[in-house]
Amino acid sequence: MLFYESFTHNHEQVEMEWIDTVPPITIMKGNITLPDYVLVDFSASSELRLYPPGIFNELIATFTFQRLYGFYILQVYVPAYISVFISWVSFYLGAEQIPSRTTVGVNSLLALTYV
C-alpha cells in the first residue's frame, strides 16, 4: 500500500483526489516484469483523516503481487538437494576408500556453501 498525504497543509488548504478515469491508476508499460513477482491487481481510494491540526486528505494506492516460486526452486532448492544427494554417495563407497569419501564430503560442503 502507498499512502500519499500532505504533512503541512490540511483539507481546507490542499485537496488531493484521484483523476476521474476508471481506474484512476494506469500502468504506463504493460510489459513490466519482475523476476520474483507478478502484478495481479491494483486499486485506488481516498480518505479524510482526522489529526490534531485538522482534517487531511489521504490517497491510498493498493498493489497486489503474486510470488513466483519457480525462481526459488531453481536457484535454492535444486542445488541444495543435489549437494545433499552427492554427499550421500560417500555412504555407498567402501570403508577402505577414505580419500574418495573425504573428497566427496569436502566437495559437497563447498558446493553447499557456494549456493
C-alpha positions as a LaTeX table, in Angstrom:
\begin{tabular}{lrrr}
\hline
Residue & $x$ (\AA) & $y$ (\AA) & $z$ (\AA) \\
\hline
Met1 & 0.00 & 0.00 & 0.00 \\
Leu2 & 1.15 & 3.51 & $-0.78$ \\
Phe3 & $-0.19$ & 6.43 & 1.20 \\
Tyr4 & 0.01 & 9.97 & $-0.20$ \\
Glu5 & $-0.75$ & 12.69 & 2.29 \\
Ser6 & 0.16 & 16.31 & 2.92 \\
Phe7 & 2.03 & 16.82 & 6.17 \\
Thr8 & 1.75 & 20.60 & 6.43 \\
His9 & $-1.46$ & 21.60 & 4.61 \\
Asn10 & $-4.84$ & 20.37 & 5.76 \\
His11 & $-8.00$ & 19.67 & 3.73 \\
Glu12 & $-9.00$ & 23.34 & 3.59 \\
Gln13 & $-5.66$ & 24.37 & 2.06 \\
Val14 & $-4.92$ & 21.42 & $-0.26$ \\
Glu15 & $-7.50$ & 18.97 & $-1.56$ \\
Met16 & $-5.99$ & 15.86 & $-3.11$ \\
Glu17 & $-8.08$ & 13.46 & $-5.18$ \\
Trp18 & $-7.51$ & 10.84 & $-7.84$ \\
Ile19 & $-8.04$ & 11.70 & $-11.50$ \\
Asp20 & $-11.56$ & 10.94 & $-12.81$ \\
Thr21 & $-10.65$ & 7.99 & $-15.02$ \\
Val22 & $-11.53$ & 4.36 & $-14.46$ \\
Pro23 & $-9.27$ & 3.06 & $-12.97$ \\
Pro24 & $-7.57$ & 6.15 & $-11.56$ \\
Ile25 & $-4.18$ & 4.39 & $-11.68$ \\
Thr26 & $-2.84$ & 3.25 & $-15.03$ \\
Ile27 & 0.25 & 1.16 & $-15.61$ \\
Met28 & 2.36 & 3.01 & $-18.16$ \\
Lys29 & 4.20 & $-0.01$ & $-19.54$ \\
Gly30 & 2.23 & $-3.21$ & $-19.92$ \\
Asn31 & 5.28 & $-5.44$ & $-20.27$ \\
Ile32 & 6.92 & $-4.73$ & $-16.90$ \\
Thr33 & 8.24 & $-7.97$ & $-15.45$ \\
Leu34 & 9.87 & $-8.77$ & $-12.14$ \\
Pro35 & 11.87 & $-11.96$ & $-11.57$ \\
Asp36 & 10.08 & $-12.78$ & $-8.31$ \\
Tyr37 & 6.57 & $-11.27$ & $-8.57$ \\
Val38 & 3.61 & $-10.73$ & $-10.90$ \\
Leu39 & 1.31 & $-7.72$ & $-10.51$ \\
Val40 & $-2.14$ & $-9.25$ & $-10.02$ \\
Asp41 & $-4.34$ & $-6.30$ & $-9.09$ \\
Phe42 & $-4.21$ & $-2.64$ & $-8.15$ \\
Ser43 & $-6.76$ & $-0.21$ & $-6.78$ \\
Ala44 & $-7.04$ & 3.37 & $-5.58$ \\
Ser45 & $-9.06$ & 5.03 & $-2.84$ \\
Ser46 & $-9.12$ & 8.25 & $-0.86$ \\
Glu47 & $-9.98$ & 9.07 & 2.73 \\
Leu48 & $-10.16$ & 12.01 & 5.08 \\
Arg49 & $-8.01$ & 11.58 & 8.19 \\
Leu50 & $-8.56$ & 13.49 & 11.41 \\
Tyr51 & $-5.37$ & 14.66 & 13.13 \\
Pro52 & $-4.97$ & 17.23 & 15.93 \\
Pro53 & $-4.07$ & 20.05 & 13.47 \\
Gly54 & $-7.13$ & 19.32 & 11.30 \\
Ile55 & $-8.55$ & 17.08 & 8.59 \\
Phe56 & $-6.13$ & 15.87 & 5.91 \\
Asn57 & $-6.69$ & 14.19 & 2.54 \\
Glu58 & $-5.10$ & 10.80 & 2.06 \\
Leu59 & $-4.74$ & 8.96 & $-1.24$ \\
Ile60 & $-4.24$ & 5.21 & $-0.99$ \\
Ala61 & $-2.88$ & 3.01 & $-3.78$ \\
Thr62 & $-3.03$ & $-0.74$ & $-3.18$ \\
Phe63 & $-0.96$ & $-3.14$ & $-5.28$ \\
Thr64 & $-1.37$ & $-6.91$ & $-5.04$ \\
Phe65 & 1.53 & $-9.10$ & $-6.12$ \\
Gln66 & 1.82 & $-12.86$ & $-6.52$ \\
Arg67 & 5.14 & $-14.55$ & $-5.78$ \\
Leu68 & 6.70 & $-16.72$ & $-8.47$ \\
Tyr69 & 8.13 & $-19.86$ & $-6.90$ \\
Gly70 & 9.99 & $-21.17$ & $-9.94$ \\
Phe71 & 12.86 & $-18.77$ & $-9.33$ \\
Tyr72 & 13.38 & $-20.04$ & $-5.78$ \\
Ile73 & 13.07 & $-23.68$ & $-6.76$ \\
Leu74 & 15.74 & $-23.37$ & $-9.45$ \\
Gln75 & 18.08 & $-21.10$ & $-7.51$ \\
Val76 & 17.86 & $-22.54$ & $-3.99$ \\
Tyr77 & 16.11 & $-25.88$ & $-3.62$ \\
Val78 & 17.50 & $-27.80$ & $-6.61$ \\
Pro79 & 21.19 & $-27.02$ & $-5.86$ \\
Ala80 & 20.70 & $-27.80$ & $-2.17$ \\
Tyr81 & 19.06 & $-31.15$ & $-2.94$ \\
Ile82 & 21.76 & $-32.04$ & $-5.47$ \\
Ser83 & 24.53 & $-31.33$ & $-2.97$ \\
Val84 & 22.76 & $-33.48$ & $-0.35$ \\
Phe85 & 22.42 & $-36.34$ & $-2.82$ \\
Ile86 & 26.09 & $-36.04$ & $-3.75$ \\
Ser87 & 27.04 & $-36.21$ & $-0.07$ \\
Trp88 & 25.11 & $-39.48$ & 0.22 \\
Val89 & 27.44 & $-41.03$ & $-2.36$ \\
Ser90 & 30.14 & $-41.29$ & 0.31 \\
Phe91 & 27.95 & $-43.78$ & 2.22 \\
Tyr92 & 27.94 & $-46.12$ & $-0.78$ \\
Leu93 & 31.73 & $-46.12$ & $-1.04$ \\
Gly94 & 33.61 & $-48.74$ & 0.89 \\
Ala95 & 35.12 & $-48.08$ & 4.31 \\
Glu96 & 38.62 & $-48.54$ & 2.89 \\
Gln97 & 38.17 & $-45.70$ & 0.34 \\
Ile98 & 38.88 & $-42.87$ & 2.78 \\
Pro99 & 40.39 & $-40.39$ & 0.26 \\
Ser100 & 37.39 & $-40.74$ & $-2.05$ \\
Arg101 & 34.91 & $-40.28$ & 0.78 \\
Thr102 & 36.80 & $-37.23$ & 2.05 \\
Thr103 & 36.88 & $-35.68$ & $-1.43$ \\
Val104 & 33.15 & $-36.21$ & $-1.94$ \\
Gly105 & 32.36 & $-34.80$ & 1.52 \\
Val106 & 34.52 & $-31.71$ & 1.10 \\
Asn107 & 33.23 & $-31.03$ & $-2.41$ \\
Ser108 & 29.59 & $-31.34$ & $-1.32$ \\
Leu109 & 30.18 & $-28.92$ & 1.58 \\
Leu110 & 31.92 & $-26.45$ & $-0.72$ \\
Ala111 & 29.08 & $-26.71$ & $-3.23$ \\
Leu112 & 26.51 & $-26.17$ & $-0.49$ \\
Thr113 & 28.29 & $-23.07$ & 0.83 \\
Tyr114 & 28.65 & $-21.73$ & $-2.71$ \\
Val115 & 24.90 & $-22.00$ & $-3.26$ \\
\hline
\end{tabular}
